[in-house]
Amino acid sequence: MVVVVVGVIAVLLAFAGACALLLFPEVGERMGARLADRRARRRERRQMAHTRRMAEAAERAPSQPGGMREDLDGILDTLKRQRWLLAGALLILLLPSLLILLVRRTVVLDDFQGQDMAESNSLVAQLLRGERLTPPPPPPPEVFTTEEIRRTRPEIMTADRRWDSIDAGLQQRVLAIFEVMRRQHGYEMVLIEGYRSPERQAELMSGGKATRAGAWQSCHQYGLAIDAAPIRDGRLQWDMGDAWTRKGYMLYGELAAQAGLEWGGGWRSIKDYVHVEMAAACRSARAAKRAELAQG
């Protein structure tokens, strides 16, 4: 807005100056004469300085040809004479890009308070902008008690999957991701775990398989993280060697980024493809908890 106002003022001033010159031509003539006189004096000073430099250069190196130095001095002299014209041309070239950057607005959606999105036309954004999303019905309990889960991921059987235990902002973002996965890509997503108590966190860490974070160190303790997985033929899918499953998790990570969430699949130390979290809010919550525990 400020840029637009400044631009309008500049145009009005230029218009007023042009009208004044048309109404009072003698003023323009006097200004032109003064400018011509100034240019002549500057040209004379530059010529004298150029002659002096050439003489000094000839004294310092009388045996060396001075053609290249003369050409360079001529180019520099031309650039100095035309510096305002060059500056104006550069400003004209850069002004459209600068205006676009300055007037570009960041869209912040209802129930969307995290890392800002530069674009607002994604389906995730449209869903968050609309009515409040409601959690889908849970899958049958046997989905979480298959032989494979009992053998490889037994902690899932006792996980908390209550949507109302998750931060409201995170809940809406995850539901929007689930909806886009279903509508646009044909993936049904299932909430595996939401809130996790500090006692459960400590128990999982002691097992050494599900997590490396201790009590109050995981975003799950603050309702600011969830784990989710795609489901196919009634079975949760984990195998990243399977093309369909891998594509699903990659889409999940891309949509999480659109929604301002951090995806565990993008971590360097350990890949947690099922995990997304509100990282900034979680850091603040952890810092507050550390301060609380330090006070006793």
Kinemage of the C-alpha trace (Angstrom):
@kinemage 1
@onewidth
@group {chain A} dominant
@subgroup {mainchain}
@vectorlist {calphas} color= white
{ca met a 1} P 0.000 0.000 0.000
{ca val a 2} L 2.815 2.430 0.879
{ca val a 3} L 4.539 1.700 -2.431
{ca val a 4} L 1.353 2.467 -4.360
{ca val a 5} L 0.885 5.798 -2.546
{ca val a 6} L 4.498 6.800 -3.192
{ca gly a 7} L 4.113 5.896 -6.866
{ca val a 8} L 0.943 8.003 -7.198
{ca ile a 9} L 2.650 10.983 -5.525
{ca ala a 10} L 5.632 10.683 -7.874
{ca val a 11} L 3.356 10.644 -10.930
{ca leu a 12} L 1.417 13.700 -9.660
{ca leu a 13} L 4.643 15.627 -9.037
{ca ala a 14} L 5.921 14.795 -12.514
{ca phe a 15} L 2.606 15.903 -14.037
{ca ala a 16} L 2.673 19.167 -12.063
{ca gly a 17} L 6.231 19.871 -13.238
{ca ala a 18} L 5.294 19.255 -16.859
{ca cys a 19} L 2.306 21.630 -16.571
{ca ala a 20} L 4.511 24.331 -15.016
{ca leu a 21} L 6.979 24.118 -17.907
{ca leu a 22} L 4.154 24.413 -20.433
{ca leu a 23} L 2.605 27.442 -18.700
{ca phe a 24} L 5.891 29.221 -18.004
{ca pro a 25} L 8.310 28.339 -20.841
{ca glu a 26} L 10.807 30.999 -19.756
{ca val a 27} L 11.330 29.034 -16.544
{ca gly a 28} L 12.154 25.983 -18.599
{ca glu a 29} L 14.531 27.987 -20.752
{ca arg a 30} L 16.375 29.339 -17.710
{ca met a 31} L 16.567 25.871 -16.162
{ca gly a 32} L 17.826 24.449 -19.440
{ca ala a 33} L 20.483 27.139 -19.719
{ca arg a 34} L 21.649 26.519 -16.166
{ca leu a 35} L 21.784 22.764 -16.731
{ca ala a 36} L 23.698 23.237 -19.975
{ca asp a 37} L 26.176 25.545 -18.225
{ca arg a 38} L 26.675 23.058 -15.416
{ca arg a 39} L 27.194 20.230 -17.892
{ca ala a 40} L 29.746 22.274 -19.796
{ca arg a 41} L 31.692 23.051 -16.609
{ca arg a 42} L 31.603 19.421 -15.525
{ca arg a 43} L 32.732 18.316 -18.997
{ca glu a 44} L 35.607 20.781 -18.893
{ca arg a 45} L 36.686 19.580 -15.434
{ca arg a 46} L 36.515 15.957 -16.529
{ca gln a 47} L 38.568 16.703 -19.644
{ca met a 48} L 41.201 18.500 -17.591
{ca ala a 49} L 41.319 15.635 -15.102
{ca his a 50} L 41.569 13.126 -17.933
{ca thr a 51} L 44.431 15.073 -19.537
{ca arg a 52} L 46.219 15.271 -16.202
{ca arg a 53} L 45.839 11.511 -15.627
{ca met a 54} L 47.166 10.774 -19.092
{ca ala a 55} L 50.187 13.005 -18.503
{ca glu a 56} L 50.921 11.368 -15.174
{ca ala a 57} L 50.581 7.908 -16.712
{ca ala a 58} L 52.956 8.870 -19.507
{ca glu a 59} L 55.517 10.081 -16.985
{ca arg a 60} L 55.253 6.869 -14.939
{ca ala a 61} L 55.521 4.512 -17.922
{ca pro a 62} L 56.847 6.378 -20.950
{ca ser a 63} L 58.026 3.232 -22.714
{ca gln a 64} L 54.701 1.331 -22.499
{ca pro a 65} L 51.915 1.713 -25.053
{ca gly a 66} L 48.964 3.565 -23.525
{ca gly a 67} L 46.233 2.521 -25.941
{ca met a 68} L 44.565 0.041 -23.583
{ca arg a 69} L 44.687 2.445 -20.639
{ca glu a 70} L 43.235 5.202 -22.807
{ca asp a 71} L 40.390 2.910 -23.880
{ca leu a 72} L 39.679 1.966 -20.266
{ca asp a 73} L 39.711 5.591 -19.177
{ca gly a 74} L 37.371 6.412 -22.031
{ca ile a 75} L 34.924 3.699 -20.956
{ca leu a 76} L 35.018 4.842 -17.335
{ca asp a 77} L 34.515 8.443 -18.405
{ca thr a 78} L 31.497 7.447 -20.497
{ca leu a 79} L 30.005 5.490 -17.590
{ca lys a 80} L 30.465 8.465 -15.271
{ca arg a 81} L 28.807 10.815 -17.731
{ca gln a 82} L 25.854 8.487 -18.200
{ca arg a 83} L 25.569 7.323 -14.590
{ca trp a 84} L 22.119 8.835 -13.998
{ca leu a 85} L 20.771 7.395 -17.227
{ca leu a 86} L 22.131 3.949 -16.308
{ca ala a 87} L 20.729 4.223 -12.764
{ca gly a 88} L 17.305 5.140 -14.140
{ca ala a 89} L 17.339 2.220 -16.554
{ca leu a 90} L 18.319 -0.167 -13.764
{ca leu a 91} L 15.536 1.187 -11.557
{ca ile a 92} L 12.983 0.694 -14.345
{ca leu a 93} L 14.131 -2.913 -14.758
{ca leu a 94} L 14.003 -3.695 -11.029
{ca leu a 95} L 10.858 -1.744 -10.075
{ca pro a 96} L 8.272 -4.386 -11.187
{ca ser a 97} L 10.003 -7.136 -9.203
{ca leu a 98} L 10.346 -4.885 -6.142
{ca leu a 99} L 6.667 -3.927 -6.306
{ca ile a 100} L 5.632 -7.591 -6.529
{ca leu a 101} L 7.750 -8.476 -3.480
{ca leu a 102} L 6.510 -5.525 -1.422
{ca val a 103} L 2.784 -5.859 -2.119
{ca arg a 104} L 2.713 -9.675 -1.933
{ca arg a 105} L 0.537 -10.733 0.994
{ca thr a 106} L 0.967 -13.749 3.207
{ca val a 107} L -2.253 -15.655 3.725
{ca val a 108} L -3.058 -16.790 7.248
{ca leu a 109} L -6.096 -19.012 7.463
{ca asp a 110} L -8.569 -19.592 10.228
{ca asp a 111} L -7.229 -22.289 12.543
{ca phe a 112} L -3.937 -22.008 10.661
{ca gln a 113} L -1.403 -20.201 12.826
{ca gly a 114} L 1.826 -21.950 12.008
{ca gln a 115} L 4.514 -21.442 9.440
{ca asp a 116} L 3.083 -19.161 6.760
{ca met a 117} L 2.234 -20.494 3.313
{ca ala a 118} L 3.285 -18.401 0.339
{ca glu a 119} L 0.384 -19.824 -1.694
{ca ser a 120} L -3.260 -20.083 -0.712
{ca asn a 121} L -4.707 -22.071 -3.630
{ca ser a 122} L -3.895 -25.585 -2.428
{ca leu a 123} L -6.756 -27.835 -1.426
{ca val a 124} L -5.285 -28.065 2.081
{ca ala a 125} L -5.608 -24.283 2.408
{ca gln a 126} L -9.113 -24.290 0.962
{ca leu a 127} L -10.243 -26.901 3.446
{ca leu a 128} L -8.717 -25.008 6.368
{ca arg a 129} L -10.386 -21.840 5.180
{ca gly a 130} L -13.811 -23.474 5.164
{ca glu a 131} L -15.957 -25.043 7.843
{ca arg a 132} L -14.395 -26.926 10.704
{ca leu a 133} L -13.499 -30.470 9.707
{ca thr a 134} L -14.718 -33.431 11.735
{ca pro a 135} L -12.725 -36.614 12.408
{ca pro a 136} L -13.647 -39.694 10.370
{ca pro a 137} L -15.069 -42.788 12.074
{ca pro a 138} L -12.338 -45.059 13.440
{ca pro a 139} L -11.473 -48.261 11.588
{ca pro a 140} L -12.374 -51.625 13.150
{ca pro a 141} L -10.268 -52.449 16.249
{ca glu a 142} L -8.765 -55.512 14.574
{ca val a 143} L -6.843 -53.194 12.222
{ca phe a 144} L -4.528 -52.465 15.153
{ca thr a 145} L -4.186 -56.038 16.407
{ca thr a 146} L -3.047 -57.979 13.347
{ca glu a 147} L -0.341 -60.601 13.640
{ca glu a 148} L 2.120 -58.303 11.893
{ca ile a 149} L 1.474 -55.486 14.375
{ca arg a 150} L 1.735 -57.824 17.353
{ca arg a 151} L 5.073 -59.015 16.061
{ca thr a 152} L 6.691 -55.807 14.774
{ca arg a 153} L 4.835 -52.837 16.336
{ca pro a 154} L 3.090 -54.004 19.508
{ca glu a 155} L 3.082 -50.481 20.977
{ca ile a 156} L 0.375 -49.516 18.481
{ca met a 157} L -2.183 -51.761 20.156
{ca thr a 158} L -2.255 -49.573 23.292
{ca ala a 159} L -1.862 -46.173 21.630
{ca asp a 160} L -4.256 -43.288 22.306
{ca arg a 161} L -6.257 -42.511 19.155
{ca arg a 162} L -8.702 -39.965 20.570
{ca trp a 163} L -8.945 -36.934 18.304
{ca asp a 164} L -10.126 -34.696 21.136
{ca ser a 165} L -6.783 -35.221 22.925
{ca ile a 166} L -4.946 -33.540 20.033
{ca asp a 167} L -4.356 -29.794 19.810
{ca ala a 168} L -7.266 -28.229 17.899
{ca gly a 169} L -5.028 -26.512 15.351
{ca leu a 170} L -3.067 -29.672 14.649
{ca gln a 171} L -6.289 -31.663 14.431
{ca gln a 172} L -7.659 -29.436 11.655
{ca arg a 173} L -4.452 -29.557 9.640
{ca val a 174} L -4.208 -33.333 9.861
{ca leu a 175} L -7.865 -33.752 8.892
{ca ala a 176} L -7.284 -31.501 5.872
{ca ile a 177} L -4.303 -33.649 4.873
{ca phe a 178} L -6.367 -36.815 5.243
{ca glu a 179} L -9.114 -35.308 3.079
{ca val a 180} L -6.709 -34.304 0.301
{ca met a 181} L -5.055 -37.723 0.409
{ca arg a 182} L -8.443 -39.331 -0.046
{ca arg a 183} L -9.955 -36.952 -2.622
{ca gln a 184} L -7.013 -36.288 -4.896
{ca his a 185} L -4.803 -39.343 -4.479
{ca gly a 186} L -7.046 -42.198 -3.376
{ca tyr a 187} L -5.260 -42.882 -0.069
{ca glu a 188} L -7.185 -43.543 3.117
{ca met a 189} L -5.211 -42.424 6.149
{ca val a 190} L -5.648 -43.748 9.686
{ca leu a 191} L -4.683 -42.081 12.952
{ca ile a 192} L -2.295 -44.428 14.756
{ca glu a 193} L -1.478 -42.345 17.808
{ca gly a 194} L -2.140 -38.824 19.059
{ca tyr a 195} L -1.572 -37.819 22.653
{ca arg a 196} L 1.051 -39.818 24.550
{ca ser a 197} L 1.461 -39.565 28.311
{ca pro a 198} L 4.939 -38.961 29.771
{ca glu a 199} L 4.767 -42.370 31.451
{ca arg a 200} L 4.086 -44.095 28.145
{ca gln a 201} L 6.839 -42.065 26.508
{ca ala a 202} L 9.351 -43.212 29.108
{ca glu a 203} L 8.208 -46.808 28.672
{ca leu a 204} L 8.578 -46.664 24.888
{ca met a 205} L 12.033 -45.133 25.146
{ca ser a 206} L 13.189 -47.820 27.548
{ca gly a 207} L 12.155 -50.405 24.960
{ca gly a 208} L 14.546 -48.771 22.494
{ca lys a 209} L 12.432 -49.327 19.380
{ca ala a 210} L 9.600 -46.840 19.064
{ca thr a 211} L 11.359 -43.623 20.127
{ca arg a 212} L 14.582 -42.104 21.397
{ca ala a 213} L 12.857 -39.257 23.254
{ca gly a 214} L 12.216 -39.413 26.972
{ca ala a 215} L 9.275 -38.119 28.974
{ca trp a 216} L 8.242 -34.551 28.089
{ca gln a 217} L 10.706 -34.530 25.182
{ca ser a 218} L 8.237 -35.684 22.537
{ca cys a 219} L 5.634 -33.412 20.961
{ca his a 220} L 3.086 -36.174 21.611
{ca gln a 221} L 3.083 -35.207 25.300
{ca tyr a 222} L 1.676 -31.796 24.424
{ca gly a 223} L -0.894 -32.975 21.888
{ca leu a 224} L 1.208 -31.354 19.171
{ca ala a 225} L 2.149 -34.486 17.189
{ca ile a 226} L 0.373 -37.431 15.613
{ca asp a 227} L 1.306 -40.637 13.841
{ca ala a 228} L -0.728 -41.782 10.843
{ca ala a 229} L -0.438 -44.437 8.140
{ca pro a 230} L -2.216 -45.358 4.897
{ca ile a 231} L -4.506 -48.343 4.983
{ca arg a 232} L -5.130 -50.770 2.118
{ca asp a 233} L -7.265 -53.890 2.128
{ca gly a 234} L -7.851 -53.484 5.857
{ca arg a 235} L -4.138 -53.441 6.720
{ca leu a 236} L -1.894 -50.556 7.757
{ca gln a 237} L 0.962 -50.071 5.333
{ca trp a 238} L 4.590 -49.548 6.454
{ca asp a 239} L 6.786 -51.108 3.792
{ca met a 240} L 8.728 -48.275 2.106
{ca gly a 241} L 9.972 -50.796 -0.431
{ca asp a 242} L 6.431 -50.988 -1.820
{ca ala a 243} L 5.889 -48.329 -4.517
{ca trp a 244} L 2.286 -47.545 -3.522
{ca thr a 245} L 3.173 -47.198 0.151
{ca arg a 246} L 6.236 -45.071 -0.515
{ca lys a 247} L 4.273 -42.732 -2.775
{ca gly a 248} L 1.630 -42.371 -0.080
{ca tyr a 249} L 4.132 -41.355 2.584
{ca met a 250} L 5.841 -38.910 0.203
{ca leu a 251} L 2.481 -37.263 -0.498
{ca tyr a 252} L 1.786 -37.196 3.228
{ca gly a 253} L 5.063 -35.329 3.788
{ca glu a 254} L 4.387 -32.831 0.972
{ca leu a 255} L 0.918 -32.035 2.294
{ca ala a 256} L 2.271 -31.717 5.826
{ca ala a 257} L 4.681 -29.052 4.577
{ca gln a 258} L 1.783 -27.230 2.874
{ca ala a 259} L -0.074 -27.244 6.173
{ca gly a 260} L 2.917 -25.828 8.066
{ca leu a 261} L 3.798 -29.091 9.816
{ca glu a 262} L 7.128 -30.840 10.210
{ca trp a 263} L 7.251 -34.380 8.805
{ca gly a 264} L 9.322 -37.069 10.493
{ca gly a 265} L 10.222 -38.535 7.115
{ca gly a 266} L 12.356 -35.472 6.467
{ca trp a 267} L 14.531 -35.917 9.543
{ca arg a 268} L 18.194 -36.789 9.115
{ca ser a 269} L 18.978 -38.857 12.189
{ca ile a 270} L 15.936 -41.139 12.146
{ca lys a 271} L 13.162 -41.406 9.585
{ca asp a 272} L 9.702 -41.446 11.156
{ca tyr a 273} L 7.415 -41.494 8.140
{ca val a 274} L 4.187 -41.725 10.138
{ca his a 275} L 4.947 -38.657 12.263
{ca val a 276} L 3.951 -34.990 11.808
{ca glu a 277} L 4.154 -32.221 14.405
{ca met a 278} L 3.700 -28.520 15.039
{ca ala a 279} L 7.409 -27.935 15.575
{ca ala a 280} L 7.451 -24.289 16.693
{ca ala a 281} L 4.594 -24.708 19.165
{ca cys a 282} L 6.213 -27.890 20.466
{ca arg a 283} L 9.532 -26.131 21.115
{ca ser a 284} L 7.734 -23.489 23.139
{ca ala a 285} L 5.820 -26.130 25.093
{ca arg a 286} L 9.012 -28.063 25.870
{ca ala a 287} L 10.778 -24.908 27.025
{ca ala a 288} L 7.886 -24.058 29.341
{ca lys a 289} L 7.888 -27.597 30.755
{ca arg a 290} L 11.650 -27.484 31.365
{ca ala a 291} L 11.254 -24.210 33.241
{ca glu a 292} L 8.399 -25.712 35.271
{ca leu a 293} L 10.387 -28.824 36.165
{ca ala a 294} L 13.452 -26.737 37.046
{ca gln a 295} L 11.430 -24.796 39.578
{ca gly a 296} L 10.505 -28.057 41.256
